[in-house]
C-alpha cells in the first residue's frame, strides 16, 4: 500500500493505489481537490508499506513538484516505518526526552534548591509524557533492547535528581521515588484505554483492538505472529 503524507499536516494522508498496480513510469498525481485547502507539494513525502525491496520506485509528482520516497512517516506524533515497525519512533522519543532532560538539568540536579519531590514531579510532567505518548499503539511491538533505552532515560533522570551512586540498582532507585517503570506506566494507560473502549455505547469503539489473529492456511503461514495490543494488555503484564 502506498500513501502520501504531509510533514506540515501530519493528519493528511492520501491513499493512492495498491502497490501491485503502481506504474513503473513517472506518475503525476491529479484529481485531488480540497475546499479551502492548498497542498504544499514541497512538504509531501511518499511511503510504500511493504517488506519487499523498494528499489527503482517510479518518481511521483504533484503540480510538477517531485515527491520524495521515504522509509518512515510521522502520523499523529508516531513515526511508522515502511515495514510497520517503530524503530525510528523509539529513537525519536528517546532523543527528544534526553534533550529535554538536559535542558532541565539546572533545576533537576541534586544541588538544586528545589525540593526533591518537586524535582521528581517535574521529571514526571515534562519527560515521561514524551516516552509514554501513544504507548498502547507501539509498546507491544518493540524489543527488549528498545525498552532498555526508554527506561534508561527515566532512571538516569532519577539518579541525577537523587545523586544515587552507581552501585545502587535501578529497582531500588524507582522504589525510593515511588515511581513505576515506563513499561508499567504504558501498560496501565493501555489497560485503562481498552477498558473505556469496552464500556463505550458505540459498537465500533467497543470492538477496537478485539480482532482475532488470522487463522493460518496451508499456503499462508505466520512464523512470528505479531501480538495484538489488546492481548499485550491482558496476557503480558510488565515484569
C-alpha positions in Angstrom: 0.0 0.0 0.0 1.3 3.4 -0.9 0.3 6.6 0.9 1.2 10.2 0.8 1.8 12.2 4.0 2.3 15.9 4.6 5.1 16.8 7.1 3.4 20.1 7.7 0.0 18.4 8.3 0.5 15.0 10.0 -3.2 14.1 9.7 -3.2 14.5 5.9 -2.7 11.0 4.5 -3.9 10.2 0.9 -4.4 6.6 -0.1 -3.1 6.4 -3.7 -3.1 2.9 -5.1 -2.3 -0.7 -4.4 1.4 -1.4 -4.7 0.6 -4.2 -7.2 -0.8 -1.6 -9.7 1.9 1.0 -9.1 3.1 2.1 -12.5 6.7 1.8 -13.5 6.9 5.2 -15.1 6.7 8.7 -13.7 3.3 9.2 -12.2 1.6 12.6 -11.8 -1.0 12.7 -9.1 -4.0 14.7 -10.2 -7.6 14.9 -9.3 -7.2 15.7 -5.6 -9.1 18.8 -4.6 -9.9 20.0 -1.1 -12.1 23.0 -0.4 -10.2 25.8 1.3 -7.1 23.7 1.5 -4.0 24.2 -0.6 -1.5 21.3 -0.7 2.2 22.4 -0.4 3.9 19.8 -2.6 7.3 20.6 -1.0 6.1 19.2 2.3 4.7 15.9 0.9 6.5 12.6 1.2 5.6 9.2 -0.2 6.0 5.8 1.6 5.4 2.2 0.4 4.4 -0.1 3.2 6.0 -3.4 2.2 8.5 -6.0 3.4 9.8 -6.4 -0.1 12.6 -4.4 -1.6 11.6 -0.9 -2.7 14.3 0.0 -5.1 13.7 1.5 -8.5 10.4 3.0 -7.5 8.7 5.4 -10.0 9.1 9.1 -9.5 5.9 10.8 -8.2 5.0 14.4 -8.6 2.3 16.8 -7.6 1.9 20.0 -9.7 5.2 19.2 -11.4 6.9 19.0 -8.0 8.8 15.7 -7.3 7.6 13.8 -4.3 10.5 12.0 -2.5 10.1 8.4 -1.2 10.7 7.9 2.5 11.3 4.8 4.7 9.2 6.2 7.5 6.4 8.6 8.1 5.2 10.5 11.1 1.4 10.2 11.7 -0.3 11.8 14.7 3.0 12.1 16.5 4.0 8.4 16.0 6.7 7.5 13.5 5.9 4.4 11.5 8.5 2.5 9.4 7.8 1.1 5.9 7.7 -2.4 7.4 5.3 -1.2 10.1 7.9 -1.1 12.8 8.6 1.6 15.4 12.4 1.7 15.5 12.6 5.3 14.3 9.9 6.3 16.7 11.8 4.9 19.7 14.9 6.7 18.6 13.0 10.0 18.2 11.3 9.9 21.6 14.5 8.9 23.5 16.4 11.6 21.8 13.7 14.2 22.5 13.3 13.1 26.1 17.1 13.1 26.7 17.4 16.6 25.2 14.5 17.8 27.4 16.2 16.3 30.5 19.4 18.1 29.6 17.6 21.4 29.3 16.1 20.8 32.8 19.4 19.9 34.3 19.9 23.2 36.2 16.7 22.6 38.2 16.8 18.8 38.4 20.4 18.2 39.6 21.0 17.2 43.2 22.4 20.7 44.1 19.2 22.5 43.0 17.5 24.4 45.8 14.1 22.9 44.6 12.8 20.2 47.0 13.4 16.6 45.8 9.8 15.7 45.5 9.1 18.8 43.3 12.0 17.8 41.0 10.7 14.3 40.7 7.3 15.8 39.7 8.9 18.0 37.1 10.6 14.9 35.6 7.1 13.1 35.5 5.5 16.2 33.9 8.0 17.0 31.2 9.9 13.8 30.3 7.6 10.8 31.0 4.8 12.0 28.7 7.3 12.1 25.8 8.2 8.4 26.5 4.6 7.2 27.0 2.7 9.1 24.3 0.5 6.7 22.3 2.2 3.8 24.0 -0.8 1.5 23.7 -0.2 1.5 19.9 3.5 0.8 19.7 4.5 -0.9 23.0 3.6 -4.5 22.0 5.9 -4.3 19.0 9.2 -3.2 20.4 12.2 -5.3 21.5 13.8 -5.7 25.0 16.8 -3.6 23.9 14.5 -0.8 22.9 12.7 -1.0 26.3 16.1 -0.6 28.0 16.8 2.6 26.0 13.4 4.0 27.1 13.8 3.0 30.7 17.3 4.5 30.8 16.0 8.0 30.1 13.9 8.0 33.3 16.4 6.2 35.6 19.2 8.5 34.6 17.0 11.4 35.4 16.2 10.0 38.8 19.9 9.4 39.5 20.6 12.9 38.5 18.0 14.2 41.0 19.0 12.0 43.9 22.7 11.8 43.3 22.4 8.0 43.6 25.8 6.1 43.5 26.4 3.6 40.7 26.2 0.5 42.9 22.5 1.3 43.7 20.3 -0.7 41.3 17.6 0.9 39.2 14.9 -1.1 41.0 16.0 0.4 44.3 16.0 3.9 42.8 12.5 3.5 41.4 11.3 2.1 44.8 12.8 5.0 46.6 11.0 7.6 44.5 7.7 5.6 44.4 7.8 5.5 40.6 7.0 2.8 38.1 8.9 1.7 35.1 7.9 3.3 31.8 6.6 -0.1 30.6 4.4 -0.4 33.6 3.1 3.1 33.1 2.2 2.4 29.5 0.6 -0.9 30.5 -1.6 0.9 33.0 -2.6 3.5 30.4 -3.3 0.9 27.8 -5.4 -1.2 30.2 -7.5 1.9 31.1 -7.8 2.8 27.4 -9.2 -0.6 26.3 -11.4 -0.7 29.4 -13.0 2.6 28.4 -13.5 1.4 24.9 -15.2 -1.7 26.1 -17.7 0.4 28.1 -18.5 2.7 25.2 -22.0 2.9 23.9 -20.7 2.8 20.3 -20.2 -0.7 18.9 -17.3 0.2 16.6 -15.4 1.7 19.6 -16.1 -1.4 21.7 -14.5 -3.6 19.0 -11.3 -1.6 18.8 -8.3 -3.9 19.2 -10.5 -7.0 19.5 -9.8 -8.5 16.1 -8.5 -12.1 16.3 -5.2 -13.2 14.8 -5.9 -14.6 11.2 -6.0 -18.4 11.0 -3.0 -19.7 9.1 -3.8 -21.6 5.9 -1.7 -24.4 4.3 -0.4 -21.8 1.8 -0.1 -18.8 4.1 1.6 -19.4 7.5 2.8 -17.0 10.2 6.2 -17.8 11.6 6.1 -15.0 14.1 2.6 -13.7 14.5 2.5 -10.2 16.0 1.0 -9.6 19.4 -2.2 -7.6 19.3 -2.3 -4.6 21.6 -5.3 -5.9 23.5 -3.5 -9.2 24.0 -0.4 -7.5 25.2 -2.5 -5.7 27.9 -4.4 -8.8 29.0 -1.8 -11.6 28.9 1.6 -9.8 29.1 1.8 -7.7 32.3 5.0 -5.8 32.7 7.8 -7.5 34.6 
